[in-house]
Amino acid sequence: MANHFQQLVDKLSRMLGPDGIDSENIDPSQLLDLMEDYESQSVEWAPCISTWQEEGAPYVRNLVDGGNGKYNLLLLIWKAGSSSRIHDHSLHCCMKMLKGQLQETLFSWPDEDVINRGEQSPPTVKRVKMLKENDVAYISNSIGLHSMTNPDANDFAVSLHLYTPPAQICRVFDKETGESSALKLRL
């Protein structure tokens, strides 16, 4: 029996090329089309999960494919009722829901001039969208900031994330002041 999840991983690898591609040469819609074609089957992707819990973290990142250092493909396991902080993506992030649902809250950028004057400029909500199993989504800094929430208080959610170039650091934003700080991402 074919493992369609592994076929998706292989197709993404072929599309991104053996040497990877530059961010400006990426057509995210092609990556999203490949992800959208995959119908989630937990029996196929569950073996890729090596870590289920990390103390205090809202989600756990599991590396599926390192992509020659040009991209990374991760499974994120979201604890019941958990949320990420408001954060940026100085790269492309394509995502597919594999289990459960996540609420994406899109925010505007804080006004850095206001923050540099010592005043507050909290990010404001632009849109709230519920992503259900097999839905796909895309985010980059040109779209805005976002946070993700698992609205299910009783069960975990799983999402597949493709970052190119690989996500190593992001900025997280204080929801009250708009001030940001760098956050090193671990695998």
C-alpha positions in Angstrom: 0.0 0.0 0.0 1.4 3.4 -1.0 2.2 5.9 1.7 0.7 9.1 0.3 2.3 11.3 3.0 5.8 10.1 1.9 4.8 10.8 -1.7 3.9 14.3 -0.7 7.3 14.8 1.0 9.0 13.4 -2.1 7.0 15.7 -4.5 7.8 18.8 -2.4 11.4 17.8 -2.4 11.4 17.5 -6.2 9.6 20.8 -6.6 12.0 22.6 -4.5 14.9 21.0 -6.3 18.1 19.2 -5.2 19.8 22.4 -4.4 16.8 24.3 -3.0 15.5 27.5 -4.5 15.7 31.1 -3.6 12.8 32.7 -1.8 12.1 35.0 -4.7 11.8 32.1 -7.1 9.0 30.4 -5.1 5.4 30.2 -6.2 3.7 29.3 -3.0 0.5 28.4 -4.8 2.3 25.4 -6.4 3.4 24.2 -3.0 -0.1 24.7 -1.6 -1.6 22.8 -4.5 0.6 19.8 -3.7 -0.3 20.0 0.0 -4.0 20.4 -0.8 -3.9 17.2 -3.0 -2.9 15.1 0.0 -5.7 13.6 2.1 -4.6 13.3 5.7 -4.2 9.8 7.0 -2.7 9.6 10.5 -1.3 6.1 10.0 1.0 7.7 7.3 2.4 10.7 9.2 2.3 9.5 12.8 5.6 7.6 12.4 7.3 11.0 11.7 6.4 12.2 15.2 9.3 11.6 17.6 8.4 14.1 20.3 4.8 14.5 21.6 5.4 16.9 24.5 7.7 19.6 25.6 7.3 21.1 29.1 5.6 24.5 28.9 5.5 24.7 25.1 2.2 25.1 23.3 3.3 22.9 20.5 6.2 20.6 19.6 8.1 20.7 16.3 9.1 17.4 14.6 11.4 17.5 11.6 10.2 15.5 8.6 12.7 16.7 5.9 15.6 19.1 6.2 15.5 20.0 2.5 19.3 20.4 1.8 19.3 23.3 4.3 17.1 25.3 1.8 13.8 24.5 3.4 12.4 22.4 6.3 9.2 20.4 6.6 7.8 20.0 10.1 5.0 18.3 11.8 3.7 20.5 14.7 1.7 18.9 17.5 -0.5 21.5 19.2 -1.5 20.8 22.8 -5.2 21.0 23.6 -6.3 24.6 24.1 -2.8 25.9 23.3 -1.8 29.1 21.3 1.3 30.4 19.7 2.5 33.9 20.4 2.0 36.6 17.8 4.9 36.1 15.4 6.4 36.9 12.0 7.6 34.9 9.1 10.6 36.4 7.3 10.2 33.6 4.8 7.5 31.5 3.2 5.3 29.3 5.3 2.9 26.8 3.7 0.7 24.9 6.1 -1.7 21.9 6.0 -4.0 20.8 8.8 -3.6 17.0 9.3 -5.7 16.5 12.5 -8.2 18.7 14.3 -8.4 22.4 13.6 -6.5 25.6 14.3 -7.7 29.2 14.5 -5.4 31.6 12.6 -5.6 35.2 13.8 -3.9 37.6 11.4 -2.5 40.9 12.8 -1.3 44.1 11.3 2.3 45.2 12.0 2.9 47.5 14.9 4.1 51.0 14.0 7.9 50.8 14.7 8.2 54.6 14.7 5.7 54.7 17.6 7.5 52.0 19.5 10.9 53.7 19.0 9.4 56.8 20.6 8.6 54.6 23.7 4.9 54.4 23.0 2.7 51.4 22.5 1.5 50.1 19.1 -0.3 46.8 19.7 -0.9 44.6 16.7 -4.5 44.8 15.6 -6.6 41.9 14.4 -7.1 41.9 10.6 -8.8 38.5 10.2 -9.7 35.3 12.1 -9.9 32.1 10.1 -10.6 28.5 11.2 -8.5 25.9 9.5 -10.0 22.4 9.5 -8.5 19.0 8.7 -7.1 19.1 5.2 -7.3 22.9 4.8 -4.1 24.7 3.6 -2.8 28.2 4.4 0.0 30.5 3.5 1.7 33.3 5.5 4.7 35.6 4.9 5.7 39.0 6.3 4.0 40.7 3.3 0.7 39.4 4.6 1.2 40.3 8.3 1.8 38.7 11.7 -0.2 35.8 13.1 -0.9 33.5 16.0 -2.4 30.0 15.9 -4.7 28.5 18.5 -6.0 25.0 19.0 -9.6 25.7 20.1 -10.2 22.1 21.2 -9.7 22.0 25.0 -9.7 18.2 25.0 -7.6 17.0 22.1 -4.4 17.8 20.3 -4.1 19.1 16.7 -1.4 18.3 14.1 -0.3 20.6 11.2 2.4 20.2 8.5 4.5 23.3 7.9 6.9 24.0 5.0 9.3 26.8 5.6 11.6 28.1 2.9 14.3 29.2 3.7 14.4 27.1 6.9 12.9 28.8 9.9 15.6 29.3 12.6 14.5 32.5 14.2 11.3 34.5 14.3 10.2 37.6 16.1 7.5 37.4 18.7 5.3 40.4 19.5 3.8 41.6 22.7 0.0 41.9 22.2 -0.3 44.9 24.5 2.8 47.0 23.5 3.8 45.7 20.0 7.4 45.4 21.1 9.2 42.4 19.6 12.0 40.1 20.5 13.9 37.4 18.6 13.0 33.8 19.4 15.3 31.0 18.4 13.3 28.0 17.0 14.3 24.5 18.0 13.7 21.3 16.2 
